[in-house]
Amino acid sequence: MVLAGFEAPANLPFARELWIESASDSLAKVQIPVLVLIGAKDV
């Protein structure tokens, strides 16, 4: 349901920018500690 919201016509410009964003490129520019959460299960 959440991902389907990105396909709504009003959200497409935002979604296109999100899908092409490179997390590794962006995080390299951050100067403070960052917590990255990926996935659906906590370990």
N, C-alpha and C positions, 0 to 999 in steps of 0.2 A: 504494500500500500504506500509506503514511504517513497520508494523508487518510482512508483507510478505517478506521483505528484510532480516529479521532474519532467515528465512527458506532457504535462498540460501545456497548451499553447502559450499561456502567459509566462510560464517558467522556462521555456526552451532557451532563451538567451542566457539566463543564469546557468542552466544545466550544461550548456555547451562549454562555458568557461570552466566549470567545475571538472568536467571530464578531461580537459586538456591540461589541467594544472598538474605540475610535477611536484609531489611532496618533497622529494629529495632535493630538488633545486631550491624550493622555498625554505626548507628547514636549514639549509646551509647558510642562509642569510640571517637567521635568528640568533640573537646574542644572549638569550636567557634559556634556562633549562626548559625542555619541552617533554610532555608526556604524550606518546602516540598510542592510541588504542585502535587495534584492527581486529576484527572478528566478532564472533557472537558468544564466545565462551571465555570466562576468566580462568586463568591458571594460577 
